Amino acid sequence: MDDKLIITVKEPQKRIDLKIDREVKQAYDRLAKRSKRSRNELVCLALNYALEHQIFGQENDMEQDAVKKD
């Protein structure tokens, strides 16, 4: 029987505090309610997306400097 449940080690996480505009918080609150996900989870998804899709430099410089995940 090859049906196995593989449990991996959870990566440690760090806590940070952010100050955001009230409207941004309210938007994440609404999205959290609609998606049945925590606001924290949604903000982490957005931050990871931003890191992976960011472009660093001047407008004409299209070279990506995205953070690579191992």
mmCIF file as gemmi writes it, N, C-alpha and C atoms, coordinates in Angstrom:
data_model
loop_
_atom_site.group_PDB
_atom_site.id
_atom_site.type_symbol
_atom_site.label_atom_id
_atom_site.label_alt_id
_atom_site.label_comp_id
_atom_site.label_asym_id
_atom_site.label_entity_id
_atom_site.label_seq_id
_atom_site.pdbx_PDB_ins_code
_atom_site.Cartn_x
_atom_site.Cartn_y
_atom_site.Cartn_z
_atom_site.occupancy
_atom_site.B_iso_or_equiv
_atom_site.pdbx_formal_charge
_atom_site.auth_seq_id
_atom_site.auth_asym_id
_atom_site.pdbx_PDB_model_num
ATOM 1 N N . MET Axp A 1 ? 0.85 -1.186 0 1 0 ? 1 A 1
ATOM 2 C CA . MET Axp A 1 ? 0 0 0 1 0 ? 1 A 1
ATOM 3 C C . MET Axp A 1 ? 0.889 1.24 0 1 0 ? 1 A 1
ATOM 4 N N . ASP Axp A 2 ? 0.797 2.066 -1.043 1 0 ? 2 A 1
ATOM 5 C CA . ASP Axp A 2 ? 1.643 3.246 -1.178 1 0 ? 2 A 1
ATOM 6 C C . ASP Axp A 2 ? 0.984 4.524 -0.682 1 0 ? 2 A 1
ATOM 7 N N . ASP Axp A 3 ? -0.196 4.439 -0.128 1 0 ? 3 A 1
ATOM 8 C CA . ASP Axp A 3 ? -0.87 5.638 0.37 1 0 ? 3 A 1
ATOM 9 C C . ASP Axp A 3 ? -0.275 6.026 1.716 1 0 ? 3 A 1
ATOM 10 N N . LYS Axp A 4 ? 0.558 7.041 1.687 1 0 ? 4 A 1
ATOM 11 C CA . LYS Axp A 4 ? 1.227 7.494 2.899 1 0 ? 4 A 1
ATOM 12 C C . LYS Axp A 4 ? 0.92 8.964 3.14 1 0 ? 4 A 1
ATOM 13 N N . LEU Axp A 5 ? 0.821 9.324 4.376 1 0 ? 5 A 1
ATOM 14 C CA . LEU Axp A 5 ? 0.683 10.72 4.775 1 0 ? 5 A 1
ATOM 15 C C . LEU Axp A 5 ? 2.077 11.228 5.116 1 0 ? 5 A 1
ATOM 16 N N . ILE Axp A 6 ? 2.573 12.169 4.318 1 0 ? 6 A 1
ATOM 17 C CA . ILE Axp A 6 ? 3.912 12.705 4.538 1 0 ? 6 A 1
ATOM 18 C C . ILE Axp A 6 ? 3.787 14.016 5.306 1 0 ? 6 A 1
ATOM 19 N N . ILE Axp A 7 ? 4.39 14.058 6.467 1 0 ? 7 A 1
ATOM 20 C CA . ILE Axp A 7 ? 4.353 15.245 7.315 1 0 ? 7 A 1
ATOM 21 C C . ILE Axp A 7 ? 5.745 15.864 7.311 1 0 ? 7 A 1
ATOM 22 N N . THR Axp A 8 ? 5.821 17.11 6.893 1 0 ? 8 A 1
ATOM 23 C CA . THR Axp A 8 ? 7.108 17.802 6.845 1 0 ? 8 A 1
ATOM 24 C C . THR Axp A 8 ? 7.247 18.733 8.046 1 0 ? 8 A 1
ATOM 25 N N . VAL Axp A 9 ? 8.475 19.121 8.312 1 0 ? 9 A 1
ATOM 26 C CA . VAL Axp A 9 ? 8.753 20.043 9.408 1 0 ? 9 A 1
ATOM 27 C C . VAL Axp A 9 ? 8.292 21.437 9 1 0 ? 9 A 1
ATOM 28 N N . LYS Axp A 10 ? 7.565 22.079 9.874 1 0 ? 10 A 1
ATOM 29 C CA . LYS Axp A 10 ? 7.079 23.431 9.614 1 0 ? 10 A 1
ATOM 30 C C . LYS Axp A 10 ? 8.225 24.424 9.781 1 0 ? 10 A 1
ATOM 31 N N . GLU Axp A 11 ? 8.357 25.321 8.803 1 0 ? 11 A 1
ATOM 32 C CA . GLU Axp A 11 ? 9.406 26.335 8.876 1 0 ? 11 A 1
ATOM 33 C C . GLU Axp A 11 ? 9.073 27.349 9.968 1 0 ? 11 A 1
ATOM 34 N N . PRO Axp A 12 ? 10.089 27.756 10.734 1 0 ? 12 A 1
ATOM 35 C CA . PRO Axp A 12 ? 9.826 28.762 11.769 1 0 ? 12 A 1
ATOM 36 C C . PRO Axp A 12 ? 9.471 30.102 11.135 1 0 ? 12 A 1
ATOM 37 N N . GLN Axp A 13 ? 8.579 30.817 11.783 1 0 ? 13 A 1
ATOM 38 C CA . GLN Axp A 13 ? 8.155 32.12 11.289 1 0 ? 13 A 1
ATOM 39 C C . GLN Axp A 13 ? 8.512 33.183 12.316 1 0 ? 13 A 1
ATOM 40 N N . LYS Axp A 14 ? 8.64 34.395 11.854 1 0 ? 14 A 1
ATOM 41 C CA . LYS Axp A 14 ? 8.929 35.534 12.724 1 0 ? 14 A 1
ATOM 42 C C . LYS Axp A 14 ? 7.748 36.487 12.709 1 0 ? 14 A 1
ATOM 43 N N . ARG Axp A 15 ? 7.543 37.139 13.811 1 0 ? 15 A 1
ATOM 44 C CA . ARG Axp A 15 ? 6.455 38.104 13.933 1 0 ? 15 A 1
ATOM 45 C C . ARG Axp A 15 ? 6.984 39.503 13.637 1 0 ? 15 A 1
ATOM 46 N N . ILE Axp A 16 ? 6.194 40.263 12.87 1 0 ? 16 A 1
ATOM 47 C CA . ILE Axp A 16 ? 6.497 41.675 12.648 1 0 ? 16 A 1
ATOM 48 C C . ILE Axp A 16 ? 5.207 42.464 12.833 1 0 ? 16 A 1
ATOM 49 N N . ASP Axp A 17 ? 5.34 43.7 13.213 1 0 ? 17 A 1
ATOM 50 C CA . ASP Axp A 17 ? 4.186 44.587 13.339 1 0 ? 17 A 1
ATOM 51 C C . ASP Axp A 17 ? 4.229 45.589 12.199 1 0 ? 17 A 1
ATOM 52 N N . LEU Axp A 18 ? 3.076 45.846 11.611 1 0 ? 18 A 1
ATOM 53 C CA . LEU Axp A 18 ? 2.975 46.787 10.501 1 0 ? 18 A 1
ATOM 54 C C . LEU Axp A 18 ? 1.971 47.872 10.83 1 0 ? 18 A 1
ATOM 55 N N . LYS Axp A 19 ? 2.24 49.057 10.359 1 0 ? 19 A 1
ATOM 56 C CA . LYS Axp A 19 ? 1.258 50.137 10.42 1 0 ? 19 A 1
ATOM 57 C C . LYS Axp A 19 ? 0.75 50.336 9.005 1 0 ? 19 A 1
ATOM 58 N N . ILE Axp A 20 ? -0.563 50.196 8.826 1 0 ? 20 A 1
ATOM 59 C CA . ILE Axp A 20 ? -1.162 50.337 7.501 1 0 ? 20 A 1
ATOM 60 C C . ILE Axp A 20 ? -2.349 51.29 7.579 1 0 ? 20 A 1
ATOM 61 N N . ASP Axp A 21 ? -2.723 51.828 6.446 1 0 ? 21 A 1
ATOM 62 C CA . ASP Axp A 21 ? -3.887 52.709 6.382 1 0 ? 21 A 1
ATOM 63 C C . ASP Axp A 21 ? -5.147 51.939 6.769 1 0 ? 21 A 1
ATOM 64 N N . ARG Axp A 22 ? -6.075 52.635 7.373 1 0 ? 22 A 1
ATOM 65 C CA . ARG Axp A 22 ? -7.331 52.035 7.808 1 0 ? 22 A 1
ATOM 66 C C . ARG Axp A 22 ? -8.056 51.357 6.644 1 0 ? 22 A 1
ATOM 67 N N . GLU Axp A 23 ? -8.037 51.996 5.477 1 0 ? 23 A 1
ATOM 68 C CA . GLU Axp A 23 ? -8.739 51.447 4.307 1 0 ? 23 A 1
ATOM 69 C C . GLU Axp A 23 ? -8.138 50.114 3.867 1 0 ? 23 A 1
ATOM 70 N N . VAL Axp A 24 ? -6.817 49.999 3.967 1 0 ? 24 A 1
ATOM 71 C CA . VAL Axp A 24 ? -6.15 48.742 3.592 1 0 ? 24 A 1
ATOM 72 C C . VAL Axp A 24 ? -6.552 47.64 4.566 1 0 ? 24 A 1
ATOM 73 N N . LYS Axp A 25 ? -6.563 47.955 5.86 1 0 ? 25 A 1
ATOM 74 C CA . LYS Axp A 25 ? -6.974 46.968 6.862 1 0 ? 25 A 1
ATOM 75 C C . LYS Axp A 25 ? -8.406 46.524 6.624 1 0 ? 25 A 1
ATOM 76 N N . GLN Axp A 26 ? -9.289 47.475 6.356 1 0 ? 26 A 1
ATOM 77 C CA . GLN Axp A 26 ? -10.691 47.136 6.115 1 0 ? 26 A 1
ATOM 78 C C . GLN Axp A 26 ? -10.842 46.258 4.874 1 0 ? 26 A 1
ATOM 79 N N . ALA Axp A 27 ? -10.056 46.538 3.84 1 0 ? 27 A 1
ATOM 80 C CA . ALA Axp A 27 ? -10.108 45.72 2.626 1 0 ? 27 A 1
ATOM 81 C C . ALA Axp A 27 ? -9.663 44.29 2.931 1 0 ? 27 A 1
ATOM 82 N N . TYR Axp A 28 ? -8.597 44.137 3.729 1 0 ? 28 A 1
ATOM 83 C CA . TYR Axp A 28 ? -8.141 42.793 4.097 1 0 ? 28 A 1
ATOM 84 C C . TYR Axp A 28 ? -9.141 42.101 5.018 1 0 ? 28 A 1
ATOM 85 N N . ASP Axp A 29 ? -9.804 42.845 5.881 1 0 ? 29 A 1
ATOM 86 C CA . ASP Axp A 29 ? -10.848 42.265 6.73 1 0 ? 29 A 1
ATOM 87 C C . ASP Axp A 29 ? -11.979 41.693 5.876 1 0 ? 29 A 1
ATOM 88 N N . ARG Axp A 30 ? -12.404 42.463 4.863 1 0 ? 30 A 1
ATOM 89 C CA . ARG Axp A 30 ? -13.476 41.982 3.973 1 0 ? 30 A 1
ATOM 90 C C . ARG Axp A 30 ? -13.029 40.747 3.194 1 0 ? 30 A 1
ATOM 91 N N . LEU Axp A 31 ? -11.804 40.791 2.682 1 0 ? 31 A 1
ATOM 92 C CA . LEU Axp A 31 ? -11.28 39.662 1.922 1 0 ? 31 A 1
ATOM 93 C C . LEU Axp A 31 ? -11.135 38.422 2.806 1 0 ? 31 A 1
ATOM 94 N N . ALA Axp A 32 ? -10.71 38.617 4.04 1 0 ? 32 A 1
ATOM 95 C CA . ALA Axp A 32 ? -10.573 37.502 4.978 1 0 ? 32 A 1
ATOM 96 C C . ALA Axp A 32 ? -11.926 36.844 5.232 1 0 ? 32 A 1
ATOM 97 N N . LYS Axp A 33 ? -12.94 37.658 5.398 1 0 ? 33 A 1
ATOM 98 C CA . LYS Axp A 33 ? -14.28 37.124 5.641 1 0 ? 33 A 1
ATOM 99 C C . LYS Axp A 33 ? -14.78 36.333 4.434 1 0 ? 33 A 1
ATOM 100 N N . ARG Axp A 34 ? -14.581 36.902 3.231 1 0 ? 34 A 1
ATOM 101 C CA . ARG Axp A 34 ? -15.043 36.234 2.004 1 0 ? 34 A 1
ATOM 102 C C . ARG Axp A 34 ? -14.277 34.943 1.728 1 0 ? 34 A 1
ATOM 103 N N . SER Axp A 35 ? -12.981 34.934 2.014 1 0 ? 35 A 1
ATOM 104 C CA . SER Axp A 35 ? -12.14 33.786 1.662 1 0 ? 35 A 1
ATOM 105 C C . SER Axp A 35 ? -12.037 32.748 2.779 1 0 ? 35 A 1
ATOM 106 N N . LYS Axp A 36 ? -12.543 33.094 3.961 1 0 ? 36 A 1
ATOM 107 C CA . LYS Axp A 36 ? -12.43 32.228 5.137 1 0 ? 36 A 1
ATOM 108 C C . LYS Axp A 36 ? -10.959 31.929 5.471 1 0 ? 36 A 1
ATOM 109 N N . ARG Axp A 37 ? -10.112 32.91 5.219 1 0 ? 37 A 1
ATOM 110 C CA . ARG Axp A 37 ? -8.698 32.853 5.583 1 0 ? 37 A 1
ATOM 111 C C . ARG Axp A 37 ? -8.432 33.982 6.571 1 0 ? 37 A 1
ATOM 112 N N . SER Axp A 38 ? -7.353 33.856 7.314 1 0 ? 38 A 1
ATOM 113 C CA . SER Axp A 38 ? -7.031 34.926 8.261 1 0 ? 38 A 1
ATOM 114 C C . SER Axp A 38 ? -6.446 36.119 7.511 1 0 ? 38 A 1
ATOM 115 N N . ARG Axp A 39 ? -6.617 37.282 8.094 1 0 ? 39 A 1
ATOM 116 C CA . ARG Axp A 39 ? -6.026 38.489 7.52 1 0 ? 39 A 1
ATOM 117 C C . ARG Axp A 39 ? -4.508 38.325 7.442 1 0 ? 39 A 1
ATOM 118 N N . ASN Axp A 40 ? -3.91 37.739 8.473 1 0 ? 40 A 1
ATOM 119 C CA . ASN Axp A 40 ? -2.469 37.504 8.492 1 0 ? 40 A 1
ATOM 120 C C . ASN Axp A 40 ? -2.032 36.64 7.31 1 0 ? 40 A 1
ATOM 121 N N . GLU Axp A 41 ? -2.769 35.576 7.038 1 0 ? 41 A 1
ATOM 122 C CA . GLU Axp A 41 ? -2.426 34.696 5.921 1 0 ? 41 A 1
ATOM 123 C C . GLU Axp A 41 ? -2.487 35.447 4.593 1 0 ? 41 A 1
ATOM 124 N N . LEU Axp A 42 ? -3.501 36.268 4.422 1 0 ? 42 A 1
ATOM 125 C CA . LEU Axp A 42 ? -3.648 37.028 3.18 1 0 ? 42 A 1
ATOM 126 C C . LEU Axp A 42 ? -2.53 38.056 3.009 1 0 ? 42 A 1
ATOM 127 N N . VAL Axp A 43 ? -2.155 38.729 4.086 1 0 ? 43 A 1
ATOM 128 C CA . VAL Axp A 43 ? -1.065 39.702 4.01 1 0 ? 43 A 1
ATOM 129 C C . VAL Axp A 43 ? 0.246 38.984 3.687 1 0 ? 43 A 1
ATOM 130 N N . CYS Axp A 44 ? 0.485 37.824 4.287 1 0 ? 44 A 1
ATOM 131 C CA . CYS Axp A 44 ? 1.698 37.052 3.979 1 0 ? 44 A 1
ATOM 132 C C . CYS Axp A 44 ? 1.719 36.632 2.517 1 0 ? 44 A 1
ATOM 133 N N . LEU Axp A 45 ? 0.58 36.195 1.983 1 0 ? 45 A 1
ATOM 134 C CA . LEU Axp A 45 ? 0.503 35.842 0.563 1 0 ? 45 A 1
ATOM 135 C C . LEU Axp A 45 ? 0.853 37.043 -0.309 1 0 ? 45 A 1
ATOM 136 N N . ALA Axp A 46 ? 0.307 38.197 0.037 1 0 ? 46 A 1
ATOM 137 C CA . ALA Axp A 46 ? 0.559 39.409 -0.744 1 0 ? 46 A 1
ATOM 138 C C . ALA Axp A 46 ? 2.031 39.827 -0.663 1 0 ? 46 A 1
ATOM 139 N N . LEU Axp A 47 ? 2.626 39.73 0.521 1 0 ? 47 A 1
ATOM 140 C CA . LEU Axp A 47 ? 4.038 40.092 0.676 1 0 ? 47 A 1
ATOM 141 C C . LEU Axp A 47 ? 4.939 39.153 -0.121 1 0 ? 47 A 1
ATOM 142 N N . ASN Axp A 48 ? 4.658 37.855 -0.074 1 0 ? 48 A 1
ATOM 143 C CA . ASN Axp A 48 ? 5.445 36.896 -0.851 1 0 ? 48 A 1
ATOM 144 C C . ASN Axp A 48 ? 5.299 37.153 -2.346 1 0 ? 48 A 1
ATOM 145 N N . TYR Axp A 49 ? 4.085 37.443 -2.787 1 0 ? 49 A 1
ATOM 146 C CA . TYR Axp A 49 ? 3.855 37.753 -4.201 1 0 ? 49 A 1
ATOM 147 C C . TYR Axp A 49 ? 4.658 38.992 -4.613 1 0 ? 49 A 1
ATOM 148 N N . ALA Axp A 50 ? 4.63 40.009 -3.772 1 0 ? 50 A 1
ATOM 149 C CA . ALA Axp A 50 ? 5.362 41.245 -4.078 1 0 ? 50 A 1
ATOM 150 C C . ALA Axp A 50 ? 6.863 40.98 -4.189 1 0 ? 50 A 1
ATOM 151 N N . LEU Axp A 51 ? 7.402 40.16 -3.3 1 0 ? 51 A 1
ATOM 152 C CA . LEU Axp A 51 ? 8.83 39.842 -3.361 1 0 ? 51 A 1
ATOM 153 C C . LEU Axp A 51 ? 9.187 39.094 -4.64 1 0 ? 51 A 1
ATOM 154 N N . GLU Axp A 52 ? 8.335 38.165 -5.039 1 0 ? 52 A 1
ATOM 155 C CA . GLU Axp A 52 ? 8.61 37.348 -6.221 1 0 ? 52 A 1
ATOM 156 C C . GLU Axp A 52 ? 8.429 38.114 -7.529 1 0 ? 52 A 1
ATOM 157 N N . HIS Axp A 53 ? 7.665 39.197 -7.51 1 0 ? 53 A 1
ATOM 158 C CA . HIS Axp A 53 ? 7.351 39.916 -8.745 1 0 ? 53 A 1
ATOM 159 C C . HIS Axp A 53 ? 7.875 41.352 -8.782 1 0 ? 53 A 1
ATOM 160 N N . GLN Axp A 54 ? 8.707 41.695 -7.843 1 0 ? 54 A 1
ATOM 161 C CA . GLN Axp A 54 ? 9.217 43.063 -7.777 1 0 ? 54 A 1
ATOM 162 C C . GLN Axp A 54 ? 10.28 43.307 -8.835 1 0 ? 54 A 1
ATOM 163 N N . ILE Axp A 55 ? 10.387 44.537 -9.245 1 0 ? 55 A 1
ATOM 164 C CA . ILE Axp A 55 ? 11.452 44.989 -10.128 1 0 ? 55 A 1
ATOM 165 C C . ILE Axp A 55 ? 12.171 46.108 -9.392 1 0 ? 55 A 1
ATOM 166 N N . PHE Axp A 56 ? 13.467 45.982 -9.272 1 0 ? 56 A 1
ATOM 167 C CA . PHE Axp A 56 ? 14.24 46.953 -8.526 1 0 ? 56 A 1
ATOM 168 C C . PHE Axp A 56 ? 15.052 47.793 -9.495 1 0 ? 56 A 1
ATOM 169 N N . GLY Axp A 57 ? 14.951 49.086 -9.392 1 0 ? 57 A 1
ATOM 170 C CA . GLY Axp A 57 ? 15.728 49.959 -10.248 1 0 ? 57 A 1
ATOM 171 C C . GLY Axp A 57 ? 14.869 51.032 -10.866 1 0 ? 57 A 1
ATOM 172 N N . GLN Axp A 58 ? 15.388 51.645 -11.91 1 0 ? 58 A 1
ATOM 173 C CA . GLN Axp A 58 ? 14.67 52.705 -12.595 1 0 ? 58 A 1
ATOM 174 C C . GLN Axp A 58 ? 13.597 52.11 -13.493 1 0 ? 58 A 1
ATOM 175 N N . GLU Axp A 59 ? 12.658 52.95 -13.923 1 0 ? 59 A 1
ATOM 176 C CA . GLU Axp A 59 ? 11.554 52.495 -14.765 1 0 ? 59 A 1
ATOM 177 C C . GLU Axp A 59 ? 12.042 51.792 -16.021 1 0 ? 59 A 1
ATOM 178 N N . ASN Axp A 60 ? 13.124 52.268 -16.612 1 0 ? 60 A 1
ATOM 179 C CA . ASN Axp A 60 ? 13.64 51.682 -17.847 1 0 ? 60 A 1
ATOM 180 C C . ASN Axp A 60 ? 14.393 50.383 -17.607 1 0 ? 60 A 1
ATOM 181 N N . ASP Axp A 61 ? 14.787 50.131 -16.374 1 0 ? 61 A 1
ATOM 182 C CA . ASP Axp A 61 ? 15.546 48.928 -16.035 1 0 ? 61 A 1
ATOM 183 C C . ASP Axp A 61 ? 14.564 47.811 -15.708 1 0 ? 61 A 1
ATOM 184 N N . MET Axp A 62 ? 14.352 46.88 -16.63 1 0 ? 62 A 1
ATOM 185 C CA . MET Axp A 62 ? 13.348 45.834 -16.456 1 0 ? 62 A 1
ATOM 186 C C . MET Axp A 62 ? 13.925 44.552 -15.857 1 0 ? 62 A 1
ATOM 187 N N . GLU Axp A 63 ? 15.168 44.58 -15.397 1 0 ? 63 A 1
ATOM 188 C CA . GLU Axp A 63 ? 15.774 43.389 -14.808 1 0 ? 63 A 1
ATOM 189 C C . GLU Axp A 63 ? 15.132 43.12 -13.451 1 0 ? 63 A 1
ATOM 190 N N . GLN Axp A 64 ? 14.634 41.903 -13.263 1 0 ? 64 A 1
ATOM 191 C CA . GLN Axp A 64 ? 13.995 41.556 -11.998 1 0 ? 64 A 1
ATOM 192 C C . GLN Axp A 64 ? 15.043 41.211 -10.956 1 0 ? 64 A 1
ATOM 193 N N . ASP Axp A 65 ? 14.76 41.605 -9.744 1 0 ? 65 A 1
ATOM 194 C CA . ASP Axp A 65 ? 15.629 41.293 -8.612 1 0 ? 65 A 1
ATOM 195 C C . ASP Axp A 65 ? 14.779 40.58 -7.566 1 0 ? 65 A 1
ATOM 196 N N . ALA Axp A 66 ? 14.041 39.569 -8.01 1 0 ? 66 A 1
ATOM 197 C CA . ALA Axp A 66 ? 13.1 38.877 -7.133 1 0 ? 66 A 1
ATOM 198 C C . ALA Axp A 66 ? 13.845 37.969 -6.162 1 0 ? 66 A 1
ATOM 199 N N . VAL Axp A 67 ? 13.249 37.793 -4.998 1 0 ? 67 A 1
ATOM 200 C CA . VAL Axp A 67 ? 13.787 36.875 -4.006 1 0 ? 67 A 1
ATOM 201 C C . VAL Axp A 67 ? 13.473 35.463 -4.469 1 0 ? 67 A 1
ATOM 202 N N . LYS Axp A 68 ? 14.468 34.613 -4.527 1 0 ? 68 A 1
ATOM 203 C CA . LYS Axp A 68 ? 14.298 33.234 -4.978 1 0 ? 68 A 1
ATOM 204 C C . LYS Axp A 68 ? 14.067 32.344 -3.768 1 0 ? 68 A 1
ATOM 205 N N . LYS Axp A 69 ? 13.106 31.44 -3.902 1 0 ? 69 A 1
ATOM 206 C CA . LYS Axp A 69 ? 12.862 30.454 -2.852 1 0 ? 69 A 1
ATOM 207 C C . LYS Axp A 69 ? 13.672 29.21 -3.165 1 0 ? 69 A 1
ATOM 208 N N . ASP Axp A 70 ? 14.28 28.642 -2.152 1 0 ? 70 A 1
ATOM 209 C CA . ASP Axp A 70 ? 15.047 27.402 -2.357 1 0 ? 70 A 1
ATOM 210 C C . ASP Axp A 70 ? 14.133 26.219 -2.406 1 0 ? 70 A 1
